[in-house]
Amino acid sequence: MPLITLEGIDASGKTTQIKYLQKNLYSLGADKVIVTQEPGGTVVGKEISHLVLKRKELDIYPSTEVFLFAADRAQHVMQVIKPALTEGHFVVSDRFVDSSIAFQGAAGMQKEFIQAVNHLAIADIKPHLTIWLDIPVEVTVERLDKRGESDRLESKGVVYLQRVRDFYTQMAENEPYRFKRIDGTQKPEEIAKQIRQLCKDRFFGR
């Protein structure tokens, strides 16, 4: 069964769409849908996530950050994703390797380095479909302001978030079959409808 990942800059609506997607996959005929996330999809991952995203006082080097996220991903793949796929389940993950490429790439790390580190972490697991919820940086800032909080990565500012978005744009252009852009400023119900159709066409026949 497939691994479906959702990507995007923060506050793009991934959490809402994952809830819709899980219901829609069941309605299309999926037997079991495992919903998970990165970072923090395992107990070990939660500890890594807190360290990297919440401990703002720590001076974590960009290369260290790449290794920490890859460590979270290795645990996630081996403990959650790979067993679920082996058992024939759909897996829907909030973020995967593309997030590391976008966020750590925007922080100045070379894409090739990020890919090399993560190649060891993912055990040949690759998403069958990646849904990119694309929103302008201004919308992200507005939504984060309403939320009233930001993590260490979100707090890096508008220029950084624009670079993240640029990395996503490049990935979508490089892998148009796997990587599908959806306008995240639309109404949630409309976005969910488009994602459902994508999954129907890709995994359940037309």
SULSUL-V227136 format. One record per pair of residues at least 12 apart in sequence whose ideal C-beta (glycine too) atoms are under 8 Angstrom apart, sorted by the first residue. I is the first residue (numbers start at 1). J is the second residue. D is the distance in Angstrom with one decimal. If there is no record, write none. Layout:
BEGIN
[[I | J | D] [I | J | D]]
END
This chain:
BEGIN
[[1 | 30 | 7.8] [1 | 84 | 7.9] [1 | 85 | 6.0] [1 | 88 | 5.2] [1 | 89 | 5.4] [1 | 90 | 5.1] [1 | 91 | 7.3] [2 | 90 | 6.2] [2 | 91 | 7.5] [2 | 127 | 7.9] [2 | 128 | 3.7] [2 | 129 | 6.4] [2 | 202 | 7.7] [2 | 203 | 5.8] [3 | 81 | 6.4] [3 | 85 | 6.3] [3 | 91 | 4.8] [3 | 93 | 6.7] [3 | 96 | 7.7] [3 | 125 | 6.6] [3 | 126 | 7.4] [3 | 127 | 4.9] [3 | 128 | 5.7] [4 | 21 | 7.2] [4 | 90 | 6.9] [4 | 91 | 7.0] [4 | 92 | 5.0] [4 | 93 | 7.4] [4 | 127 | 6.6] [4 | 128 | 6.7] [4 | 129 | 4.9] [4 | 130 | 7.6] [4 | 131 | 7.0] [4 | 199 | 7.1] [5 | 92 | 7.7] [5 | 93 | 4.9] [5 | 94 | 7.8] [5 | 95 | 6.8] [5 | 96 | 4.3] [5 | 98 | 6.9] [5 | 127 | 4.4] [5 | 129 | 7.5] [5 | 130 | 4.8] [5 | 131 | 7.2] [6 | 18 | 6.1] [6 | 21 | 7.7] [6 | 92 | 7.3] [6 | 93 | 7.4] [6 | 94 | 5.6] [6 | 95 | 7.3] [6 | 130 | 7.6] [6 | 131 | 5.0] [6 | 132 | 7.9] [6 | 133 | 6.6] [7 | 95 | 6.4] [7 | 96 | 7.6] [7 | 98 | 5.0] [7 | 99 | 6.2] [7 | 102 | 7.4] [7 | 130 | 5.9] [7 | 131 | 7.0] [7 | 132 | 4.9] [7 | 133 | 7.3] [7 | 168 | 6.5] [8 | 132 | 5.8] [8 | 133 | 4.0] [8 | 134 | 6.5] [8 | 135 | 6.9] [8 | 168 | 7.1] [8 | 184 | 6.3] [9 | 102 | 8.0] [9 | 135 | 6.8] [9 | 137 | 6.9] [9 | 140 | 5.2] [9 | 161 | 5.4] [9 | 164 | 5.3] [9 | 165 | 5.5] [9 | 168 | 7.5] [10 | 140 | 5.9] [10 | 144 | 6.5] [10 | 150 | 7.8] [10 | 151 | 8.0] [10 | 153 | 7.7] [10 | 154 | 5.0] [10 | 161 | 7.7] [11 | 135 | 7.5] [11 | 139 | 7.5] [11 | 140 | 5.0] [11 | 143 | 3.7] [11 | 144 | 5.3] [11 | 147 | 6.9] [12 | 133 | 4.1] [12 | 134 | 7.3] [12 | 135 | 5.0] [12 | 140 | 7.1] [12 | 184 | 4.7] [13 | 133 | 5.4] [13 | 135 | 7.6] [13 | 184 | 5.2] [13 | 188 | 6.5] [13 | 191 | 6.8] [14 | 94 | 5.3] [14 | 95 | 7.7] [14 | 133 | 6.0] [15 | 94 | 6.9] [16 | 188 | 5.3] [17 | 131 | 7.5] [17 | 133 | 6.5] [17 | 188 | 7.1] [17 | 191 | 5.9] [17 | 192 | 6.1] [17 | 195 | 6.2] [18 | 35 | 5.9] [18 | 92 | 5.8] [18 | 94 | 5.8] [20 | 188 | 7.2] [20 | 191 | 7.8] [20 | 192 | 3.6] [20 | 195 | 7.1] [20 | 196 | 7.6] [21 | 92 | 5.8] [21 | 192 | 7.2] [21 | 195 | 5.8] [21 | 196 | 7.5] [21 | 199 | 7.3] [22 | 35 | 5.5] [22 | 92 | 6.3] [24 | 192 | 6.8] [24 | 195 | 7.2] [24 | 196 | 4.2] [24 | 199 | 6.9] [25 | 90 | 5.5] [25 | 92 | 7.4] [25 | 199 | 6.4] [28 | 196 | 7.3] [28 | 199 | 6.6] [28 | 200 | 5.7] [28 | 203 | 7.6] [28 | 204 | 4.9] [29 | 204 | 6.0] [30 | 90 | 4.9] [31 | 88 | 7.2] [31 | 89 | 7.2] [32 | 87 | 8.0] [32 | 88 | 7.9] [32 | 89 | 4.4] [32 | 90 | 7.0] [33 | 89 | 6.8] [33 | 90 | 4.5] [33 | 91 | 7.8] [33 | 92 | 6.2] [34 | 80 | 7.1] [34 | 84 | 4.4] [34 | 89 | 5.2] [34 | 90 | 6.9] [34 | 91 | 4.8] [34 | 92 | 7.1] [35 | 92 | 5.0] [35 | 93 | 7.9] [35 | 94 | 7.9] [36 | 76 | 7.0] [36 | 80 | 5.2] [36 | 81 | 7.0] [36 | 91 | 6.7] [36 | 92 | 7.3] [36 | 93 | 5.1] [36 | 94 | 7.3] [37 | 93 | 6.4] [37 | 94 | 3.9] [37 | 95 | 6.5] [38 | 69 | 7.7] [38 | 72 | 6.4] [38 | 73 | 6.2] [38 | 76 | 5.9] [38 | 93 | 6.3] [38 | 94 | 6.8] [38 | 95 | 4.3] [38 | 96 | 6.1] [38 | 99 | 6.7] [39 | 52 | 6.8] [39 | 53 | 7.2] [39 | 69 | 6.2] [39 | 72 | 4.4] [39 | 73 | 7.9] [39 | 95 | 7.6] [40 | 72 | 7.3] [41 | 72 | 7.7] [41 | 76 | 4.4] [41 | 80 | 5.6] [41 | 93 | 7.2] [42 | 72 | 7.7] [42 | 75 | 4.9] [42 | 76 | 5.7] [42 | 79 | 5.0] [42 | 80 | 6.3] [44 | 71 | 8.0] [44 | 72 | 7.3] [44 | 75 | 4.6] [44 | 79 | 8.0] [45 | 72 | 4.3] [45 | 75 | 5.6] [45 | 76 | 5.7] [48 | 68 | 5.5] [48 | 69 | 7.5] [48 | 71 | 6.1] [48 | 72 | 4.4] [49 | 72 | 6.7] [51 | 68 | 6.8] [52 | 65 | 6.2] [52 | 68 | 5.3] [52 | 69 | 6.8] [52 | 152 | 7.1] [53 | 151 | 4.2] [53 | 152 | 5.5] [53 | 153 | 6.5] [54 | 151 | 6.5] [54 | 152 | 7.1] [55 | 152 | 7.5] [56 | 152 | 4.9] [56 | 155 | 7.3] [62 | 104 | 6.4] [62 | 107 | 5.1] [62 | 108 | 6.0] [62 | 109 | 5.1] [63 | 109 | 6.7] [63 | 113 | 7.6] [65 | 104 | 6.1] [65 | 107 | 7.4] [66 | 100 | 6.6] [66 | 104 | 5.1] [66 | 109 | 5.8] [66 | 113 | 6.9] [66 | 114 | 5.6] [66 | 117 | 5.5] [67 | 117 | 6.3] [69 | 99 | 7.8] [69 | 100 | 5.2] [69 | 104 | 7.2] [70 | 100 | 7.1] [70 | 117 | 4.8] [70 | 118 | 5.2] [70 | 120 | 7.3] [70 | 121 | 4.3] [71 | 121 | 7.3] [73 | 96 | 7.4] [73 | 97 | 6.9] [73 | 100 | 7.6] [73 | 118 | 6.4] [73 | 121 | 4.5] [73 | 122 | 6.4] [74 | 120 | 7.5] [74 | 121 | 4.0] [74 | 122 | 7.6] [74 | 123 | 7.8] [76 | 93 | 7.9] [77 | 121 | 6.7] [77 | 122 | 5.5] [77 | 123 | 5.4] [77 | 125 | 5.4] [78 | 123 | 6.8] [81 | 93 | 6.9] [81 | 125 | 5.9] [82 | 123 | 6.3] [82 | 125 | 6.1] [85 | 125 | 7.3] [90 | 203 | 8.0] [93 | 127 | 7.8] [96 | 127 | 5.9] [96 | 130 | 7.5] [97 | 115 | 7.8] [97 | 118 | 4.9] [97 | 122 | 6.2] [98 | 127 | 7.9] [98 | 130 | 6.1] [98 | 168 | 7.4] [98 | 171 | 5.9] [98 | 179 | 7.6] [100 | 114 | 5.4] [100 | 118 | 6.0] [101 | 114 | 5.3] [101 | 115 | 7.0] [101 | 167 | 6.2] [101 | 171 | 6.7] [102 | 164 | 4.9] [102 | 165 | 8.0] [102 | 167 | 4.0] [102 | 168 | 5.3] [102 | 171 | 7.3] [103 | 153 | 5.9] [103 | 164 | 5.6] [105 | 163 | 7.8] [105 | 164 | 8.0] [105 | 167 | 4.9] [106 | 160 | 5.7] [106 | 161 | 7.9] [106 | 163 | 3.7] [106 | 164 | 4.4] [106 | 166 | 7.6] [106 | 167 | 5.8] [107 | 156 | 7.6] [107 | 160 | 7.2] [127 | 178 | 6.4] [128 | 178 | 7.2] [128 | 202 | 7.4] [128 | 203 | 7.8] [129 | 178 | 6.4] [129 | 180 | 6.9] [129 | 198 | 6.9] [129 | 199 | 7.1] [129 | 202 | 5.7] [129 | 203 | 7.9] [130 | 175 | 7.8] [130 | 178 | 5.5] [130 | 179 | 4.8] [130 | 180 | 6.9] [131 | 180 | 5.6] [131 | 182 | 6.2] [131 | 195 | 5.8] [131 | 198 | 7.0] [132 | 168 | 5.6] [132 | 171 | 7.8] [132 | 172 | 5.8] [132 | 179 | 6.1] [132 | 180 | 6.6] [132 | 181 | 4.9] [132 | 182 | 6.8] [133 | 182 | 5.8] [133 | 184 | 3.8] [133 | 191 | 7.1] [134 | 165 | 7.2] [134 | 168 | 6.9] [134 | 169 | 7.9] [134 | 181 | 5.2] [134 | 182 | 6.8] [134 | 183 | 6.3] [134 | 184 | 5.5] [135 | 183 | 7.9] [135 | 184 | 4.1] [135 | 185 | 5.6] [136 | 165 | 8.0] [136 | 185 | 7.4] [137 | 158 | 5.5] [137 | 161 | 4.7] [137 | 162 | 5.0] [137 | 165 | 6.2] [138 | 158 | 8.0] [139 | 184 | 7.7] [139 | 185 | 6.1] [140 | 161 | 5.9] [141 | 158 | 6.3] [141 | 161 | 7.6] [180 | 198 | 5.9] [182 | 194 | 5.6] [182 | 195 | 6.7]]
END
